[in-house]
Amino acid sequence: MTRAVFLDRDGVIIREPPHYIHKLSQLNFIPKSADAIRLLNENGFTVVITTNQAGIAHGYFREEDTLTFNSAMIERLAQEGARIDAIYYCPHHPEAKIEKYRIDCDSRKPKPGMLTRAEKELNVDFKRSFLIGDKRSDIEAGKRVGCKTIMVRTGHGAEELKSNRIECDYIADDLYDAVEYVISLSPQSTESN
């Protein structure tokens, strides 16, 4: 079975602008994000992005914009030698402006639907896997499936940590710090999937 690291996208890999990320001009990586992902690749982890994209449901941008943005992000990371193995996104919200997206689905974090889908499609072993996020909803999704969870201070992380007690396995300054923690717990780091 595969060891995976699940990453939230906005605020963990990509800098969060004041409003929902969807334009290619907003594709600004948090420093050392590509290095962190490459380090996961080199240590035999499957890297999976799981991201809520409620901006689609609220009509701020189209689903096609998310697909274009994700493709550009994967390409830019690849230029840095970093590979994303899969991306799952949830375009739904229970209070969506656009009716077809007004769904309280099992994929919107904190529900674990994106993670359980990856488990089936990528043969993920949750007990040997990690989730890295910047919101309580990320951490809760990871806990629901039995992953080790890491909260980063980037994105919404610092504010979330200030206002809430977040029960997680580790609090990291950023994605690179989180990945160093993951690697430190993985003595079989040369093991292949």
Secondary structure as UniProt FT lines:
FT   STRAND          4..7
FT   TURN            11..13
FT   HELIX           24..26
FT   TURN            31..32
FT   HELIX           33..42
FT   TURN            43..44
FT   STRAND          46..52
FT   HELIX           54..57
FT   TURN            58..59
FT   HELIX           63..79
FT   TURN            80..81
FT   STRAND          86..90
FT   TURN            94..95
FT   HELIX           99..101
FT   TURN            109..110
FT   HELIX           113..122
FT   HELIX           126..128
FT   STRAND          130..133
FT   HELIX           136..145
FT   STRAND          148..152
FT   TURN            154..156
FT   HELIX           157..163
FT   STRAND          170..172
FT   HELIX           175..184
FT   TURN            187..190
//
